[in-house]
Amino acid sequence: LLPLAVTPGAPPGSCPSACYCVATPELVQCRYERLEEPPGELPLTVHNLSIVGSNLSVLHRAAFAARPLPDLRLLRLHHDNIQSVEDMALQGLPALRTLDLSHNPLQSVAAGAFAGVPLLRTLQLNQALLAAPLEDQLALALRNLSLRRLELAGNALRALPTALLPAGLEELDLHNNSLQRLAAPELRILDAPGLRGLRLTLGNNPLSCDCALRPFLAWLRAAAARVPDARSLRCTAPPPLRGAVLLRLRPEGLACTGEEDGEPGQLETASYVFFGIVLALIGIVFLMVLYLNRRGIKRWLHNLREACRDQMEGYHYRYEQDADPRRTSAIDTP
């Protein structure tokens, strides 16, 4: 369906002048219009609203309530430079089920940011948590919601965001993050009664296939149905296993690299310390031997020097004898 541009003289109740309607006023797109606040004159019947490439900066209280939108179900706010979401920012959107705040440099989310949208089931925050650590703020903001899908792709997460997993969550998208593994405590949280139906997307994470990955590999084999992209997960480290398909590996084949769980690293450090202590003891013994035999060593060095001197004097004498012209002429005379 082609978008129908609406001129500034459009009748009230249709598309705002800065936006487009796609086929009907139920789908409104405001793309790259550099809006500093949401448009105020939106069709009452709009179901999907997309504002992309603007400069909203702050979603103020009741940002969309200038004219209630009782039928709005999907709100996309991509690349809008949103840095802060204030309390009750979504007031006036009682039917909202999907909110997409992806690709925004979020720095602050108020505890009541999502109040007033009791039907919200999908929250998309892909590449939106890179500007500041917001896990605690989001945990407060999500506490009264009944989310079913949460998208956190591309946020450089290094651990499972356990504070953002409400009971009843069905889908969690964590692809393209910085996860090297899921540790045993995180796996226990995933197996908690309220999250046993949760499905995880984990592709494009730098999985480190060492011995610390064994609990996750065992869990993945037993719960592969909960990870839709399980068969595509590959190792990025260590170098011998780079590119290996994770599910084809055997747990006993995952070697320790000295960084996982602290134990191998501690053993390696202890071995170096022990080796250093042994070398130090050998050095001390050697110095003690030198000290206790210092007189004998001094005498031996003196004798060695005298012997070298006698030897050099002998060489010097023979050289002088060979170089004496009188001796040479005497030898040459028949």
Helices and strands as residue ranges (DSSP letters): E 3-5, E 20-22, E 27-31, E 48-52, E 58-59, E 74-78, E 84-85, E 98-100, E 108-109, E 122-124, H 135-141, E 149-151, G 162-164, E 171-173, H 184-190, G 193-195, E 199-201, E 207-208, G 211-213, H 214-222, G 224-226, G 230-232, E 235-237, G 239-241, G 246-248, G 251-253, H 263-292, H 294-323, H 325-332
